[in-house]
């Protein structure tokens, strides 16, 4: 699906390796995932387009969130998790020997369904990853906080209370803060697990506009049950059903002219 471009040296999960970049940000090959005796997904093959938004849709239990969490190995924390196959980021298998988890999660960030600010100040939340990865000098911290909060449209609301608790913010503001925190460390890929599911329509519209503004500088993969949202903001859409990837295509093509009958049933509202 992707066309290989010129080789470009990029940071590797293993600092001793040299990786290459193509027009796909991540390559998934023959991937199967499960927990214990249960197989959640099997036989996945797809290339995630670089610098675009890819939506993952499908009924509850179809495996899309499990797949999303595999892209930065969040499933590793779950008991009896197993995988087969490969996920390539910059030419390196993220499940390969010697992969440094902090390095991986710096390159592939994640924002969860419910806002999860850390129990520290608003500014401290933005800087938490910066400090953990030691990627900026202290005299740059103030500028980083302002830049990232402006980027997500939160600066005007919190500029005078950066040392205050984030738990006094609204739910939408907390989610914007989590986005600013994820963006502060400069990821290549950002994973979003239903980031607006608990938010009102006005806040959802604001966050969607902000997400669109992040491409093409960033590759975004979003799980959403909101089909209208997938149509509005994504460039490509993947439809998951019964533990498999049924169809993956440009969003307009998948919604308006689906190739598979199950996809047609789902996007037309006749299933799920």
N, C-alpha and C positions, 0 to 999 in steps of 0.2 A: 504493500500500500504506500509506503514512503519511498521517496527517491533519495538515494545517498548523495550528499553534497561533498564539497572539499573537506578533507580531514582538518579538524581544528583541535589543538591541544586544550583540554579543559581539566578542572580539578577532578581527581578520582576519589572514589570511596577508599581505596588503598593508595596512600600518597606515593607509593613506589610504581604505580601503574600510570600509563598514558592512555587516555580515553579518546574516542572520536565522537563527533556530534553529527547527526543527520537531521533531516526535516521532521523526524519524530523525536519527541522528548524522551519517551520511554517505549521500549519494545517488549511485548509480552508474548512468550512462546510456550505453547503446550502446558499452560498453567492449570494445576488442579490444587484445590484447597479444602481442608476439612479439619474436624476436631474429633479425635478418637476414631471411632468406627464410622462416623458420619462424614460423608463427602458433601460439601456445600457447593462447590463449583468444579467443573471438570472441562479440560480441553480448550482453554481460552487462548486465542491468538488475536492480537490486535496491536496496532501502533498508535500511540497517543500523539496527535499533531502538536508540534512545538509552537508556542506563542499563540495558542488558540484556547477556546473554552470547550471542553468535552463534558456533556451531561450524561450521567448514568441513570437510566430509568428502568422501572419494572415493578411488579407487585411486591408487597412485603414478603420477605423470605426468599426472594429470588437470588440473593447473593451479592447484590451490588455494593453494600456497605462492607461486607467481608472483603470483596475485591479492592475497594478503595483503601481499606486499612492495610492491605498487603503491600501497597505501593511504597509505604515507608516502614513496613514491618511492625505495625502496631499490634497485629495478631499474635506476635511472638509472646506477648504477655499473657495470653489466654491458655489455660491448661489444655494439654493434649493437642495443641495446634500442630498441623503438618502441612507441607506443601511439596509439590513436584513441578518441575519445569523451571523456567527462568524469567526474570524481570530485569531488563537491561536499562541502566541509566548512564548515559554518556559512554556506552560501550562496555560497562562493567556490570556483572551480575550482582544485584543488591543482596542476594543470599550467598554470595561467594565467600570463600575463606578469607579472613582478615578484615572483613568489612567493619568499619567503626560506626557504631550506631549514632553517636552524636554527629558525626560527619554526614551520615545519610540524612538525618532529620534536620540538619541545617539546609541541605539541598532540596529536601522534599518536606515542606511544612504542612501543617494541618490545623484546621479550625473545625470545632465540633458542633453538633446540633444545638446544644445548649451552651450559652456563654459560660466560660469557666475562668474568670479572672483570678489571678493569684492573690493570696492574702498579703498584699503589699500595696504601696501607693500606686496611683495612676502612672506616674513617671516610671516607677520601679517595674511595673508590668511591661512597659515598652522596652525597657533596658534589660530585662531578665535574660533573654537569649544573648544579647550583646556581651553581657558580663560572663555568662557561662562559657561562651566560645572565645572570649577575649579578642574580639574583632574590632575594637575601637578604643582609642585613648579616652580617658575620663574627661578631658577638656572638650571632646566632641559630643559628649552625651546630651547636653542641652539641645544642641542642633538636631541630633537624631530624634529626640522626643518630639520636637516641634514638627520636623519634616514628616514623620510617620503619622502623627495625629492629624496634620493637615491633609495628608494623602487620603485618609479615610473619612475626612469631613468632620472630625471630632474636636479639632483644636479650639474653635471659638467657644465651645460649650465647657471646656475644662481648663483653659489656659490659666485661669486664676486659682485653680485648685489641684495642681499637679501632685501635691503631697498628700492629697486626701485619699480616702478609701474608695476603690472602684465599686464597692458594693452599694454606694449611694447613687450610682448611675442607673438609668432605666435599662431594661433588658436589651433594647436596641443599641444603646450606647455601650453597654458592656460587650456586646458582640463586635461592635466597631473597634473597641479597645483590643479585643482578642485578635482581630484582623491586623491591627497596627503592630501588635506584638509578634505575630507570625511574619509580617513583612520586614520587620526591623533587621532580621538576620540575613536578608537578601536571598531567599530561596529561588531555585530555578523552577520548581513545580510547587503549586499550592493545592492541597486537597481540602475540599469543603464538603462536610457531611450535613446536608440539609441545614445550611446556616441561617435560613430565614423562617424555618417551620414554626417557631414560637413567636414570631413578630407580626405586628399589624401591617396592613397593606402599604401605608405611607412609608414606614421604616423599611419594609421589604423593597419598595421601589428605589429608595435611596441607596440601599446596599447593593442592589442589582446594578445600578448605574456605576457605583464605585468599582464593582467587580469587572465590569466591561472596560473600565478605564485602565485596568492593570495589564491588558493584553495590547500589543504583542510582546511586551517586555517580559511577561511571565506566562507560563503554561498553567492552566487551571482545569481541575477535574472536579466536578460537583455532582453529588448524589442529590436528587430531588424527586419527591412524589408529585410535585406540582408540574403538570405537563405544560401548562401555559408558561411557566417560568423557564422550562427547558427550551421552549420555542423562542422565547424572548431573548435569552442571553447566550445560548450556546451556538458554536459553529458546527460541532459534530455531536451526534447522540448515539449512545450504545444502549440497546434494549436487552435486558437480562430476564430470563424466564426459566423456571424449573431447573435452576442450577447450571444454566448455560448461557452463552452469549448468542442470542438469536440473530441480531442484526446490528451493524455498525455503519453509519453513513453520515453524510452532511445532514444537518438537522432538517432543513427544508425538504430534502429528498425523503428522509425517513418518515416525516410526519405526513407529507402530501402524497407521496408515491412509494409506500413501503413495499419491500420485496417479499416479505414473509407474511402469510395470513395471520399468524399470532401477533405480529407487530401491528398489523392493521386493526385487529380487534382491540388491542390495548390502547393505541393512540386515539381511536375513535370513541373510547369510553364503553365499549361493549364487553370489556374484561377488566376485572380487578377493581 
